[in-house]
Structures are given as C-alpha cells and as structure tokens.
Amino acid sequence: MALTTELNYTIQGHPKRWFILAILTLSLVMIVASVSSLNLAIPSIQKALDASASELVWINAAYALVFAALLLPGGAIGDRFGRRGTLQVGLFIFIIGALLGTTSSDPSQLIFFRASMGIGAALVMPATLSIISIIFPPEEKGKAIAIWSGFAGAGAAIGIISAGLLLEKFWWGSIFFINVPTAGIALLLVTFFVPTSRDSHINPLDLPGSFLSALGLTSLVYGLIQGPEFGWTDPVVICALIVSVVVLVGWVFVELNRKYPMLDPRLFKIQRFGIGSFSILIPFAVMFGFFFGLAQYLQYVQMHSPLGAAVRCLPFALTMLIAAPRGPVISRIIGEKRCLSLGLLFSSSGCLVLAFLETTSSYLQIALSLVLTAVGMAITFPTATAAIINCLPSDKAGVASAVNDTTREVGAAVGIAFLGSLLSAGYRNSLGDSFASVPDEINEVARNSVGAALQVAERLSGESGEVLAQEAKVAFTNGFSLSMSVGSGMLLLASIIVFLRFPNTEKNKTAD
C-alpha cells in the first residue's frame, strides 16, 4: 500500500507537496545555517571561552566533520527504515545537542556538543531531499530541487544574519538555543504533514561501509586542519592523511565486493553523477572558507558589530534566493555542462575580488564579491543536484540525496579546515617586528589569533598598543587574501575540469 501511494506521488505529486517543501526547507536552512552562524560568533566565543585559533577551527569544523562523515549512513538508514522517521530522530538529536551547547564552559565541551549536533544533521539533511524527490512529479521536480538548492546555499548567509541579530542582544549561546524552538516546530510539522517513504527492497545495513567511510573522512579532515597548524611534514599530519587514503581505498574495495553496498563506487563512473558531485564539493568548500574568514574580517579588521557584519552579508543570501530558481532555465538554454562551468567561473571571480582585500577596502569591493560568488553558486547547485538525483531510481532517493549532501558537507568541513587553517598560517607568517617588542608570554598569545592580539593591544598603553593592533589587522587581512586566492584557484580549476569532463546535455538526451 505504501509503495503504491509512493508511486502515485511520483506520477501525480503529493497534494500538499509545496507546503511540505516549505517544512523540509525550514529543516534544511536550520542545518546549513548552524555551520555558518558560528563564524559570526567566533569573536564572542574566543573572549568567553579563551579559545585558541586551533580550537576555534575545531569548534567550527567538528559539526561539519561529523555531519559529513555520517551522511551516507544517514541516507541509507532513511532508505531502510523510513525517511520521515529518520528525519524526526535527527531533529530530536539536533535539539538536544543545541540545548547542551548553550551550557558549554570551555572549548572542549563546545566541540563535543557541536559534534553531537552533526549526528542529528546527518539524519535530517538527506531525508529532506529524498522526500522531495518522491512527492513531486517529474515536471515539477526540477523547480523543487532548485528551490531546495537555493536555500541550501543561502542558508550559509542566513545563518550569519540570524547570528548577527541574536548577538546584538544576547550572549554567544543564543546561536545554539535558537535551534531548540526552530527544530521543535519543524519536528511537529514533519510529524503531522510529511508522508513517509522507504526503499521497496529491504536490504541489510552496510555497517563495514559506514564505518570505513566515516573513519576515512574523519582522518582526511583532521589532517587538513592540523597541516597548516603543525606543518605538513609533521608525523601526526602525515599519518592522518595516509590513514585517510588507505581507509578510503579500503572502503572502495569493500563496497565493490558487497552484495548490498551502502554506496556502489561504480556509480561515480556515470559522468553526470561523478562530475555533478565534484561540482558541489569544490564550491561548498570555498563558500564555507569564504564566510569563515569574512565574518572575522568584518568584525576584527573593519570593527563592525556582529549585526553590522551580518547585514553586510545580505547580498549573498538575496542573490542566491533570486538566482537559484533560474538555474534550471539557464541549464536548459545553454546545457548542463556550460551552466556548471560558467557558475564555477563566476564564483572564482568573486573570490578573486577578495584576494585583493586590504584593511581599508570599501564595502563595494566586498558586496561585488558576495554577488559574483552567489550568482555562480546559485546556477551551479541546482544543476549539479538534479544531475545527481536523476541518475538513480526513486527507490534509492536516500542514497542519491546522501551523496549530494555528503559532497556538500565534506566540502564544508574541508573548506573550514583547509582554508581556515591557511588563513591562520597566513596570519602568523605575516606578523612583523612589533610583536617581538612585547613579553614572550604575551607574544605567544597574540600570535595565536587576531582576536587574542587585539585583546593584548587593548591592554597595552599608548602608541605601542595601536601599532600592535594595526599590525594584527594587516596580518589577518593577508591571511584571508591568501585563503581566497587559493579558493579562487580551486574554483577555476573545477570550472575547467567540468567543461572538459561533464557530458553534453544533448548527448544525454539522445542516449535516453
């Protein structure tokens, strides 16, 4: 009976599908915004918990890391046991993690509770997209996915804006607490209005594949975080990266030889599936590295309040929401390949604008970067997501959704880890002689992060404090410019690869 109903949804569409889309989008935005909202709270958390630069990166990356590592198992659980139930459990775990996060009294606690929120997010996100792929008929599915993708991208800016509003009046823990009523409302709406669905073929869960994928991704992100911090030749970093390669290769071997793999690696031989995933991975990595640095630049360097910094990120969210629904139209006109390549090129140019940032740069430069980057991602994400989802039958909607989401969140974790660590390394390498004039113990603290350096400068009297503060701002700006130069290069290279490797839409239609 449930299967018959699901097939009817696929053909005719659920009668309340657009309202259900709104419920699922609320859950999605909350999950994505929880990654970026912390960026704006970094200065407040640094002061309140006395967190080091490395701890700040881990506070931010822990959520994205666990989220990314468990997305594939989360999608498989939804396919196996039911997507609505998985969504409900994920929202409940997310609520508990957010509530406990508000009570954190040191960085280690906050890292742990952020990681627990990532477990809930990993159950929620693939369920949202897989349910959408079931309740919409073919002629409306592209538009629904475009709306979902637009909010997935805009969620990063929405998180920063909501955090700015909260931090203007409340303490840093409010960015966690706001998730409690939001997720609670989403949970009630899901319970009463969202239909359930699952894979019609009841296969056993792939526990070895789940474990190996989680371990491999964890090792990879850990190595990328600690590389700029410890040095790329450090034995711990080398070991983490070697383990990630060995484990992920092992995961491929195990999945290829299992009767019911969680994710068949052979799917990536389908060019639209593999290159589509790549087209999401790279821009998401750069986007979260982008906001990780920009939120701090606006507050530490240009001395805006959290709300002032948030308002200045509005062009990104508005552009995403306006441009994303037009992504499928552009894709139909110029073809998927050109649409993806062009979108990546636009985003690359946006990051390149920030590569020339200075401490006194005008807001017009920042706004131009936000708009260019958002336009590129707005036309890239819907096209890439549709390419991934349409490659698999509706029975495997959870797996297809989880692959799409995993590439996003692995990208987010890698972006925060790699580009965030590059920023920190660039900051330390750009510091001048003024830091050498302060006592060694203060010097060490000031070199740890720009926030700590500005606190030290406040305690120093006269001109020496002003010089120290200005030098810290210049050093941070140099580090941010370095990270955006690398990000721009990553997007440019991705644009070229997509243009050369993604199949022509016209050829796909002929083959179909």
HELIX and SHEET records of a PDB file:
HELIX    1   1 ALA A    2  GLN A   12  1                                  11    
HELIX    2   2 ARG A   17  LEU A   49  1                                  33    
HELIX    3   3 ALA A   53  PHE A   81  1                                  29    
HELIX    4   4 ARG A   83  GLY A  101  1                                  19    
HELIX    5   5 PRO A  107  ILE A  135  1                                  29    
HELIX    6   6 PRO A  138  LYS A  169  1                                  32    
HELIX    7   7 SER A  174  PHE A  177  1                                   4    
HELIX    8   8 ASN A  179  PHE A  193  1                                  15    
HELIX    9   9 LEU A  207  PHE A  230  1                                  24    
HELIX   10  10 PRO A  235  LEU A  256  1                                  22    
HELIX   11  11 PRO A  265  LYS A  269  5                                   5    
HELIX   12  12 GLN A  271  GLN A  296  1                                  26    
HELIX   13  13 TYR A  297  VAL A  301  3                                   5    
HELIX   14  14 PRO A  306  VAL A  311  1                                   6    
HELIX   15  15 LEU A  314  ALA A  323  1                                  10    
HELIX   16  16 ALA A  324  ARG A  326  5                                   3    
HELIX   17  17 GLY A  327  ILE A  334  1                                   8    
HELIX   18  18 GLU A  336  ALA A  355  1                                  20    
HELIX   19  19 TYR A  363  ILE A  389  1                                  27    
HELIX   20  20 SER A  394  LYS A  396  5                                   3    
HELIX   21  21 ALA A  397  VAL A  414  1                                  18    
HELIX   22  22 GLY A  415  LEU A  419  3                                   5    
HELIX   23  23 GLY A  420  SER A  430  1                                  11    
HELIX   24  24 ASP A  433  SER A  437  5                                   5    
HELIX   25  25 ASP A  440  ASN A  448  1                                   9    
HELIX   26  26 VAL A  450  ARG A  459  1                                  10    
HELIX   27  27 GLY A  462  ARG A  501  1                                  40    
HELIX   28  28 THR A  505  ALA A  511  1                                   7    
END                                                                             
